[in-house]
Amino acid sequence: MNEAEEHERLLAELKTIAIIPVYGESDAIGTVLERFEPGYVDEICVVADKPGVVTLGAIEEAGGRIRVPIKTIQNPVRNGIGFAIRQGYKYALENRFELIVIMAGNSKDDPREIPRLTTPILEEGYDYVQGSRFLSGGRREKNPFLRSIFTRVFPYVWSFMTGVRCTEVTNGFRAYKASIVEDSRINVWQSWLDNYELEYYLHYKVLTLGYKFTERPVSKDYSAMKDKKYSHISPSKDWWQIVGPLFLLRLGVKK
């Protein structure tokens, strides 16, 4: 029994969905989708903000090649990554998915590593698994220099302010039980979480509410982004969306 088959056996215990937010025109989503094999997840939900014909064509073409169902949610305008992920949550909860995987749609994350994140939940009873490029077994490929410094230093701030050791915070490749989203102490539906804030909000809540948390090594590969914009994040404009939630929640300004 290979890894995918073994993982498929475990997945029979929890209905699993991968939520992939994408924005604008990109053919990379096709490459990502074609790396999925049966046994990684039961379904893929692509939430596309302002998609172009190339993006939609890549999704449709990949859907005809892989053996994993794809649900596509289209938004005519850019609502923000947090808003898009929440649309994925809504679809997941309405369809009774029990395990959620979040990953990038621009080929920086590899679907073939999904079992690294979901197996600890399926076999070891974890609630939330964060992917880390910095753990032994993780890999960094062509990561931008300044971003590499920030992603290395920022977890130390989180570790200090939450009391939970973190090696990775900014990596959006993670998996968790859908029941976390329904926790009455957690409100992911707040409008201030429409952008990058959502992921840091949820991460903080998981670390401070006693959920069983761990990290597992994954890859973060920017090599395919050589001639493309490697991120939609603008450091001068979006930095507070990334840094702010930790301080706003720690100080009780936001709940």
Buried (B, 14 or more C-beta within 10 A) or exposed (E): EEBBEEBBEBBEEBBBBBBBBBBBEBBBBBBBBBBBBBBBBBBBBBBBBBBEEBBBEBBEEBBEEBEBEBBBBEBEEBBBBBBBBBBBBBBBBEEEBBBBBBBBBBBBBBBBBBBBBBBBBBEEEBBBBBBBBBBEEBBBEEBEEEBBEBBBEBBEBBBEBBEBEBBBBBBBBBBBBBEBBEBEEBEBEBEBBBBBBBBBBBBBBBBBEEBBBBBBBBBBBBEBBEEEEBBBBEEEEBEEBBBBBBEBBBEEEBE
